[in-house]
Amino acid sequence: MKNRMRDLRLTRGLSQNALAETLGVSRQTINAIENERYDPSLPLAFAIARVFNLRIEEIFIPDFC
């Protein structure tokens, strides 16, 4: 699944570590999501959306679109 996480994170001046701590996951998880090697669970996707104050659909783009 494609996503805008890296751009959103950098625009807000967050490191991968800072975002990971906020979300309660590892930095490696953030890296894997940003590099499209891992799709977050639905609860994690909602948490990411809350951090960026966006809807899930504004962050994550399904491969079939």
N, C-alpha and C positions, 0 to 999 in steps of 0.2 A: 504494500500500500504506500502510495506517495504521501508526503507530508511537508508542511512548512515549518516544522519545529525549529530547525537550526536558525532560519531567518528570524523567526519570532523571538527566540532566545537571545540572539545577538542584538537585535533591535532594542531589547530591554536591558542589555548590558549584563546578562546572567551568564555565569560559567556553567558548564555541564554539571560540575559538583554542586553549585548552588541550587540549580533546578532539581537535581536528584535529591538533595536534602529536603527541599520543600515538598517533594512528592513522596518521600519515603522509599525511594528506590536507589539502586547503585548508579554510579556514573556510567558504568558499562551498559546499563539498560538504556540510558538516555542516548548514548553513542549508537547503540544498535538500532534504536527507533529512528534517529536522525539519518542513519545510513541505510534505512529501509531493509535491514536484516531481521527486524523483529516488529510485529504488530502488537500494540499494547492491548491488554484486556480492556473490556468495556469500562470497568470502574477506573482504571488508570487513564483511559482516554477522557473520561468525564473530569477527572482531577486535572489533567493537562489543560483542558478547555477552561476550567475555572481559573487556573493560574494566569492564563492569557486573556481571560474575560472574553472568550469567543465561543462560538458553537463548535462542536466536534467537526461538523462538515466544513468549517472554515479552516481547519487545521489538517485534516486527513482526507485524502482523495482516493477512492477505491480504484483499483487497476482497470476495472471495466469501463470507467468514464473516459 
